[in-house]
Amino acid sequence: MRELGPYLVANTASCTPHTTLEVIAQAVAGGIQWVQLRAKEETAREFYELAIAAAELTEGKAELLINDRIDVYLAARAAGAAVTGIHIGQKDLPVRVARTLIGEGIIGLSASSDDQLAQAARDAQAIDYLGVGAIRATPTKKDHPTPIGIDGFLRAAGRVDLPCVAIGALTAQDASALRQGGAAGMAVVRAICAAQSPETATRELVDAWESAR
C-alpha cells in the first residue's frame, strides 16, 4: 500500500450540520476511498453501533478504519461488518501488540516527533501507514503535536520507508504540494465534516489530489 489519497476522519464531534453517517454517505458519494471513524465522546456500545452503520455505507466503496478502539473494531468484524482496520496513536496499545490482536487488518499509526518516527521505522513490519502532523493547529484534536507545516511533514516523511498521510487543518489547496512532495495521502476532518455539502467538498478534494498527479 503506497497511496491512500484523500482520507476522511469522520470525527463525530465535528460533524455539523450533518450527522456523522450523513457525512460518510456524502463523502463516499463524492469519491472518498478511506474513512476513519473517530468517536471520542461516545460509549463503546454507541461506537460499535455507529461502526456497524458506517460499514453499511462504505462496504464495496471505501475502506473503513476504526480510531483507537481495537475492541470496537474486533466486535464490528465479529458481527460481519466490513471494517478494514484501525488507526491508533502514541497513547494507545503498542503497535506490535495491536498487530497481534487484529491480525491482517490495516494499521495506521500517528507519529510526528523524531523519536516517534524512529520507533515507527523499527516497528515498520507491524504498520501499514503513518499519520503525520499536525500540519497546522486544529481544534479537532486539543492535544495535537506542535504544528510542523507542509515542509516539516515532507521532511518527516522522508525519514521513514512507510506511506505517510498528512493531517492538520488541510484543505484542497494543499493537495498539490503534498502529493508532489511524496505524501501518500491527506486526511481532513472539518474540510468535509463541517461543509454545507460534504459531497461537494469531497469532490473538490479528490479532484485536487488527482490533478496533482
RAWO-V927805 format. One record per pair of residues at least 12 apart in sequence whose C-alpha atoms are under 10 Angstrom apart, sorted by sequence separation. I is the first residue (numbers start at 0). J is the second residue. If there is no record, write none. Layout:
i: <I & I>
j: <J & J>
//
This chain:
i: <10 & 23 & 38 & 72 & 73 & 85 & 94 & 132 & 133 & 134 & 135 & 136 & 152 & 153 & 165 & 173 & 9 & 23 & 36 & 37 & 50 & 72 & 85 & 94 & 116 & 131 & 132 & 133 & 134 & 135 & 152 & 164 & 165 & 191 & 9 & 36 & 50 & 71 & 94 & 132 & 133 & 134 & 135 & 152 & 164 & 171 & 187 & 190 & 7 & 8 & 50 & 69 & 93 & 116 & 132 & 133 & 134 & 170 & 7 & 20 & 69 & 85 & 131 & 132 & 133 & 134 & 149 & 169 & 170 & 171 & 9 & 19 & 36 & 63 & 64 & 65 & 68 & 69 & 84 & 91 & 108 & 132 & 134 & 148 & 149 & 164 & 165 & 169 & 170 & 187 & 19 & 36 & 47 & 63 & 64 & 65 & 66 & 67 & 68 & 69 & 84 & 107 & 108 & 110 & 111 & 133 & 134 & 148 & 149 & 163 & 164 & 165 & 166 & 167 & 168 & 169 & 170 & 7 & 19 & 34 & 46 & 62 & 63 & 64 & 65 & 66 & 67 & 68 & 84 & 85 & 86 & 87 & 88 & 89 & 90 & 106 & 107 & 108 & 109 & 110 & 111 & 112 & 132 & 133 & 148 & 162 & 163 & 164 & 165 & 166 & 167 & 168 & 169 & 170 & 171 & 185 & 6 & 7 & 34 & 51 & 61 & 62 & 63 & 64 & 65 & 66 & 67 & 83 & 84 & 85 & 86 & 87 & 88 & 89 & 105 & 106 & 107 & 108 & 109 & 110 & 111 & 112 & 131 & 132 & 147 & 149 & 162 & 163 & 164 & 165 & 166 & 167 & 168 & 169 & 170 & 47 & 50 & 51 & 54 & 61 & 62 & 63 & 64 & 65 & 66 & 67 & 83 & 84 & 85 & 86 & 87 & 88 & 89 & 105 & 106 & 107 & 108 & 109 & 110 & 111 & 131 & 146 & 162 & 163 & 164 & 165 & 166 & 167 & 168 & 169 & 170 & 46 & 49 & 50 & 54 & 58 & 59 & 61 & 62 & 63 & 64 & 65 & 66 & 67 & 69 & 82 & 83 & 84 & 85 & 86 & 87 & 88 & 89 & 103 & 105 & 106 & 107 & 108 & 109 & 110 & 111 & 130 & 131 & 161 & 162 & 163 & 164 & 165 & 166 & 167 & 168 & 34 & 47 & 48 & 51 & 52 & 58 & 64 & 67 & 68 & 69 & 82 & 83 & 84 & 85 & 86 & 87 & 102 & 104 & 105 & 106 & 107 & 108 & 109 & 110 & 111 & 132 & 144 & 153 & 157 & 185 & 7 & 13 & 33 & 47 & 50 & 51 & 57 & 58 & 67 & 68 & 109 & 131 & 143 & 149 & 153 & 156 & 157 & 184 & 5 & 6 & 7 & 8 & 9 & 10 & 11 & 12 & 13 & 32 & 43 & 46 & 47 & 50 & 51 & 54 & 55 & 56 & 57 & 58 & 67 & 76 & 94 & 131 & 152 & 153 & 156 & 157 & 5 & 6 & 7 & 8 & 9 & 10 & 11 & 12 & 31 & 45 & 46 & 47 & 48 & 49 & 50 & 54 & 55 & 89 & 98 & 99 & 130 & 150 & 154 & 156 & 4 & 5 & 6 & 7 & 8 & 9 & 10 & 11 & 12 & 33 & 34 & 35 & 36 & 37 & 38 & 39 & 43 & 44 & 47 & 48 & 51 & 53 & 54 & 55 & 73 & 95 & 98 & 129 & 140 & 149 & 150 & 153 & 156 & 3 & 4 & 5 & 6 & 7 & 8 & 9 & 10 & 11 & 12 & 28 & 32 & 33 & 34 & 35 & 36 & 37 & 38 & 39 & 43 & 47 & 51 & 52 & 53 & 54 & 69 & 73 & 94 & 95 & 97 & 98 & 139 & 149 & 152 & 153 & 3 & 4 & 5 & 6 & 7 & 8 & 9 & 10 & 11 & 12 & 20 & 24 & 27 & 28 & 31 & 32 & 33 & 34 & 35 & 36 & 37 & 38 & 39 & 46 & 51 & 53 & 54 & 72 & 93 & 94 & 95 & 96 & 97 & 137 & 138 & 139 & 152 & 153 & 171 & 178 & 179 & 3 & 10 & 11 & 19 & 20 & 23 & 27 & 30 & 31 & 32 & 33 & 34 & 35 & 36 & 37 & 38 & 50 & 51 & 70 & 94 & 95 & 129 & 137 & 138 & 150 & 152 & 170 & 171 & 174 & 178 & 23 & 24 & 25 & 26 & 27 & 30 & 31 & 32 & 33 & 34 & 35 & 36 & 37 & 47 & 50 & 51 & 69 & 70 & 94 & 95 & 132 & 134 & 135 & 136 & 137 & 149 & 171 & 172 & 173 & 174 & 177 & 178 & 20 & 21 & 24 & 28 & 34 & 50 & 69 & 72 & 94 & 111 & 112 & 128 & 129 & 130 & 131 & 132 & 133 & 134 & 135 & 136 & 137 & 171 & 172 & 174 & 175 & 176 & 178 & 179 & 20 & 23 & 24 & 27 & 28 & 111 & 112 & 128 & 129 & 130 & 131 & 132 & 133 & 134 & 135 & 136 & 149 & 170 & 171 & 174 & 175 & 178 & 179 & 19 & 20 & 23 & 27 & 110 & 111 & 127 & 128 & 129 & 130 & 131 & 132 & 133 & 134 & 135 & 170 & 171 & 173 & 174 & 175 & 177 & 178 & 11 & 21 & 26 & 27 & 111 & 112 & 126 & 127 & 128 & 129 & 130 & 131 & 132 & 133 & 134 & 171 & 172 & 173 & 174 & 175 & 176 & 20 & 111 & 123 & 126 & 127 & 128 & 129 & 130 & 131 & 132 & 133 & 171 & 172 & 174 & 175 & 123 & 124 & 130 & 170 & 171 & 174 & 175 & 11 & 23 & 120 & 121 & 123 & 173 & 174 & 116 & 120 & 64 & 67 & 86 & 111 & 116 & 119 & 120 & 64 & 65 & 66 & 67 & 86 & 88 & 111 & 117 & 118 & 119 & 120 & 63 & 64 & 65 & 66 & 86 & 87 & 88 & 113 & 116 & 117 & 119 & 62 & 64 & 84 & 86 & 87 & 112 & 116 & 86 & 111 & 110 & 111 & 113 & 35 & 35 & 34 & 35 & 36 & 37 & 139 & 33 & 35 & 36 & 139 & 35 & 131 & 137 & 138 & 137 & 110 & 130 & 109 & 129 & 130 & 131 & 132 & 6 & 107 & 108 & 109 & 128 & 129 & 130 & 131 & 6 & 7 & 8 & 9 & 10 & 107 & 108 & 109 & 128 & 130 & 8 & 9 & 107 & 109 & 8 & 3 & 35 & 0 & 3 & 13 & 1 & 2 & 13 & 0 & 1 & 12 & 0 & 10 & 10 & 33 & 35 & 37 & 34 & 33 & 34 & 35 & 6 & 8 & 3 & 5 & 6 & 1 & 2 & 3 & 4 & 5 & 6 & 0 & 1 & 2 & 3 & 0 & 1 & 2 & 26 & 5 & 25 & 26 & 25 & 29 & 31 & 23 & 29 & 30 & 5 & 22 & 23 & 28 & 29 & 30 & 4 & 22 & 26 & 27 & 28 & 29 & 31 & 21 & 22 & 25 & 26 & 27 & 28 & 29 & 30 & 31 & 22 & 25 & 26 & 29 & 30 & 19 & 22 & 24 & 25 & 26 & 28 & 29 & 30 & 31 & 32 & 4 & 14 & 15 & 18 & 22 & 23 & 24 & 25 & 26 & 27 & 28 & 29 & 30 & 31 & 13 & 14 & 17 & 18 & 22 & 23 & 25 & 26 & 27 & 29 & 30 & 2 & 13 & 15 & 16 & 17 & 21 & 22 & 25 & 26 & 29 & 30 & 10 & 11 & 13 & 14 & 15 & 16 & 17 & 21 & 25 & 29 & 4 & 5 & 6 & 7 & 8 & 9 & 10 & 13 & 14 & 15 & 16 & 17 & 2 & 3 & 4 & 5 & 6 & 7 & 8 & 9 & 10 & 13 & 14 & 15 & 16 & 17 & 22 & 2 & 3 & 4 & 5 & 6 & 7 & 8 & 9 & 12 & 13 & 14 & 15 & 16 & 17 & 1 & 2 & 3 & 4 & 5 & 6 & 7 & 8 & 11 & 1 & 2 & 3 & 4 & 5 & 6 & 7 & 8 & 9 & 10 & 0 & 1 & 2 & 3 & 7 & 8 & 9 & 14 & 7 & 8 & 6 & 7 & 7 & 6 & 5 & 5 & 6 & 5 & 6 & 4 & 5 & 4 & 5 & 5 & 5 & 4 & 5 & 4>
j: <22 & 35 & 50 & 84 & 85 & 97 & 106 & 144 & 145 & 146 & 147 & 148 & 164 & 165 & 177 & 185 & 22 & 36 & 49 & 50 & 63 & 85 & 98 & 107 & 129 & 144 & 145 & 146 & 147 & 148 & 165 & 177 & 178 & 204 & 23 & 50 & 64 & 85 & 108 & 146 & 147 & 148 & 149 & 166 & 178 & 185 & 201 & 204 & 22 & 23 & 65 & 84 & 108 & 131 & 147 & 148 & 149 & 185 & 23 & 36 & 85 & 101 & 147 & 148 & 149 & 150 & 165 & 185 & 186 & 187 & 26 & 36 & 53 & 80 & 81 & 82 & 85 & 86 & 101 & 108 & 125 & 149 & 151 & 165 & 166 & 181 & 182 & 186 & 187 & 204 & 37 & 54 & 65 & 81 & 82 & 83 & 84 & 85 & 86 & 87 & 102 & 125 & 126 & 128 & 129 & 151 & 152 & 166 & 167 & 181 & 182 & 183 & 184 & 185 & 186 & 187 & 188 & 26 & 38 & 53 & 65 & 81 & 82 & 83 & 84 & 85 & 86 & 87 & 103 & 104 & 105 & 106 & 107 & 108 & 109 & 125 & 126 & 127 & 128 & 129 & 130 & 131 & 151 & 152 & 167 & 181 & 182 & 183 & 184 & 185 & 186 & 187 & 188 & 189 & 190 & 204 & 26 & 27 & 54 & 71 & 81 & 82 & 83 & 84 & 85 & 86 & 87 & 103 & 104 & 105 & 106 & 107 & 108 & 109 & 125 & 126 & 127 & 128 & 129 & 130 & 131 & 132 & 151 & 152 & 167 & 169 & 182 & 183 & 184 & 185 & 186 & 187 & 188 & 189 & 190 & 68 & 71 & 72 & 75 & 82 & 83 & 84 & 85 & 86 & 87 & 88 & 104 & 105 & 106 & 107 & 108 & 109 & 110 & 126 & 127 & 128 & 129 & 130 & 131 & 132 & 152 & 167 & 183 & 184 & 185 & 186 & 187 & 188 & 189 & 190 & 191 & 68 & 71 & 72 & 76 & 80 & 81 & 83 & 84 & 85 & 86 & 87 & 88 & 89 & 91 & 104 & 105 & 106 & 107 & 108 & 109 & 110 & 111 & 125 & 127 & 128 & 129 & 130 & 131 & 132 & 133 & 152 & 153 & 183 & 184 & 185 & 186 & 187 & 188 & 189 & 190 & 57 & 70 & 71 & 74 & 75 & 81 & 87 & 90 & 91 & 92 & 105 & 106 & 107 & 108 & 109 & 110 & 125 & 127 & 128 & 129 & 130 & 131 & 132 & 133 & 134 & 155 & 167 & 176 & 180 & 208 & 31 & 37 & 57 & 71 & 74 & 75 & 81 & 82 & 91 & 92 & 133 & 155 & 167 & 173 & 177 & 180 & 181 & 208 & 30 & 31 & 32 & 33 & 34 & 35 & 36 & 37 & 38 & 57 & 68 & 71 & 72 & 75 & 76 & 79 & 80 & 81 & 82 & 83 & 92 & 101 & 119 & 156 & 177 & 178 & 181 & 182 & 31 & 32 & 33 & 34 & 35 & 36 & 37 & 38 & 57 & 71 & 72 & 73 & 74 & 75 & 76 & 80 & 81 & 115 & 124 & 125 & 156 & 176 & 180 & 182 & 31 & 32 & 33 & 34 & 35 & 36 & 37 & 38 & 39 & 60 & 61 & 62 & 63 & 64 & 65 & 66 & 70 & 71 & 74 & 75 & 78 & 80 & 81 & 82 & 100 & 122 & 125 & 156 & 167 & 176 & 177 & 180 & 183 & 31 & 32 & 33 & 34 & 35 & 36 & 37 & 38 & 39 & 40 & 56 & 60 & 61 & 62 & 63 & 64 & 65 & 66 & 67 & 71 & 75 & 79 & 80 & 81 & 82 & 97 & 101 & 122 & 123 & 125 & 126 & 167 & 177 & 180 & 181 & 32 & 33 & 34 & 35 & 36 & 37 & 38 & 39 & 40 & 41 & 49 & 53 & 56 & 57 & 60 & 61 & 62 & 63 & 64 & 65 & 66 & 67 & 68 & 75 & 80 & 82 & 83 & 101 & 122 & 123 & 124 & 125 & 126 & 166 & 167 & 168 & 181 & 182 & 200 & 207 & 208 & 33 & 40 & 41 & 49 & 50 & 53 & 57 & 60 & 61 & 62 & 63 & 64 & 65 & 66 & 67 & 68 & 80 & 81 & 100 & 124 & 125 & 159 & 167 & 168 & 180 & 182 & 200 & 201 & 204 & 208 & 54 & 55 & 56 & 57 & 58 & 61 & 62 & 63 & 64 & 65 & 66 & 67 & 68 & 78 & 81 & 82 & 100 & 101 & 125 & 126 & 163 & 165 & 166 & 167 & 168 & 180 & 202 & 203 & 204 & 205 & 208 & 209 & 52 & 53 & 56 & 60 & 66 & 82 & 101 & 104 & 126 & 143 & 144 & 160 & 161 & 162 & 163 & 164 & 165 & 166 & 167 & 168 & 169 & 203 & 204 & 206 & 207 & 208 & 210 & 211 & 53 & 56 & 57 & 60 & 61 & 144 & 145 & 161 & 162 & 163 & 164 & 165 & 166 & 167 & 168 & 169 & 182 & 203 & 204 & 207 & 208 & 211 & 212 & 53 & 54 & 57 & 61 & 144 & 145 & 161 & 162 & 163 & 164 & 165 & 166 & 167 & 168 & 169 & 204 & 205 & 207 & 208 & 209 & 211 & 212 & 46 & 56 & 61 & 62 & 146 & 147 & 161 & 162 & 163 & 164 & 165 & 166 & 167 & 168 & 169 & 206 & 207 & 208 & 209 & 210 & 211 & 56 & 147 & 159 & 162 & 163 & 164 & 165 & 166 & 167 & 168 & 169 & 207 & 208 & 210 & 211 & 160 & 161 & 167 & 207 & 208 & 211 & 212 & 49 & 61 & 158 & 159 & 161 & 211 & 212 & 155 & 159 & 104 & 107 & 126 & 151 & 156 & 159 & 160 & 105 & 106 & 107 & 108 & 127 & 129 & 152 & 158 & 159 & 160 & 161 & 105 & 106 & 107 & 108 & 128 & 129 & 130 & 155 & 158 & 159 & 161 & 105 & 107 & 127 & 129 & 130 & 155 & 159 & 130 & 155 & 155 & 156 & 158 & 82 & 83 & 83 & 84 & 85 & 86 & 188 & 83 & 85 & 86 & 189 & 86 & 182 & 188 & 189 & 189 & 163 & 183 & 163 & 183 & 184 & 185 & 186 & 61 & 162 & 163 & 164 & 183 & 184 & 185 & 186 & 62 & 63 & 64 & 65 & 66 & 163 & 164 & 165 & 184 & 186 & 65 & 66 & 164 & 166 & 66 & 62 & 107 & 105 & 128 & 138 & 127 & 128 & 139 & 127 & 128 & 139 & 128 & 139 & 140 & 184 & 186 & 188 & 186 & 186 & 187 & 188 & 164 & 166 & 162 & 164 & 165 & 161 & 162 & 163 & 164 & 165 & 166 & 161 & 162 & 163 & 164 & 162 & 163 & 164 & 191 & 171 & 191 & 192 & 192 & 196 & 198 & 191 & 197 & 198 & 174 & 191 & 192 & 197 & 198 & 199 & 174 & 192 & 196 & 197 & 198 & 199 & 201 & 192 & 193 & 196 & 197 & 198 & 199 & 200 & 201 & 202 & 194 & 197 & 198 & 201 & 202 & 192 & 195 & 197 & 198 & 199 & 201 & 202 & 203 & 204 & 205 & 178 & 188 & 189 & 192 & 196 & 197 & 198 & 199 & 200 & 201 & 202 & 203 & 204 & 205 & 188 & 189 & 192 & 193 & 197 & 198 & 200 & 201 & 202 & 204 & 205 & 178 & 189 & 191 & 192 & 193 & 197 & 198 & 201 & 202 & 205 & 206 & 187 & 188 & 190 & 191 & 192 & 193 & 194 & 198 & 202 & 206 & 182 & 183 & 184 & 185 & 186 & 187 & 188 & 191 & 192 & 193 & 194 & 195 & 181 & 182 & 183 & 184 & 185 & 186 & 187 & 188 & 189 & 192 & 193 & 194 & 195 & 196 & 201 & 182 & 183 & 184 & 185 & 186 & 187 & 188 & 189 & 192 & 193 & 194 & 195 & 196 & 197 & 182 & 183 & 184 & 185 & 186 & 187 & 188 & 189 & 192 & 183 & 184 & 185 & 186 & 187 & 188 & 189 & 190 & 191 & 192 & 183 & 184 & 185 & 186 & 190 & 191 & 192 & 197 & 191 & 192 & 191 & 192 & 201 & 201 & 201 & 202 & 204 & 204 & 205 & 204 & 205 & 205 & 206 & 207 & 208 & 208 & 209 & 209>
//
